[in-house]
């Protein structure tokens, strides 16, 4: 199968305080077939869900809650359609919580991306200025992008991307921050990536999700680990 290099099409983000739902605009410049990856965090200790829109579906890739702080992060993915009247101008996600809390969302649009999610890994995180995401094993295919997503229970600014990684988007508000970081196309990590750390400007509880994404046809197996504290790793296989 011929493969086209995945690329960033656009980004969008939003924050809100004392809410049970949050919306984020469709990034400027997205086209039919782009894959949108949304990272949503909340301080309400409740599951985060996509607010239903007729004809639109988002697939939950993974979720993690730290039961001590109530910090919850969920990663969703959606294949964008340019058919008239299908896509809204913005997407909404909600916690279903009975009380309000802070929410933050970062959305990155990728061209020529697809995913087949397998092999969940999980670990526990503690308050620190280092926020880890689990190691990804190199598939030796040489056509992958490693995407790592982070949330912190603080108004952190993230920095310190490891060599070969780029922070594509981040946003913070009172008591909450999220970020999306990835590697270049064809970046290789013989033997695996090792733990993928990012630096937070504030020491706080953090959670992370990592995955390998390949330029291939769309086949998705849902992986979820919303029940306990820690991190999720997701392995995505080429087809």
Buried (B, 14 or more C-beta within 10 A) or exposed (E): EEEEEBEBBBBBBBBBBEBBBBBBBBBEEBEEBBBBBBBBBBBBBBBBBBBEBEEBEBBBBBBBBBEEBBBBBBBBBBBBBEEEEEBBEBBBBBBEBEEBBBBBBBBBBBBBBBBBBEBBBBBEBEBBBBBBBBBBBBBEBEBBBBBBBBBBBBBBBBEBBBEEBEBBBBBBBEBBBBBBBBBEBEBBBEEEBEBBBBBBBBBBBBBBBBBBBBBBEBEBBEBBBBEEBBBBBBBBBBE
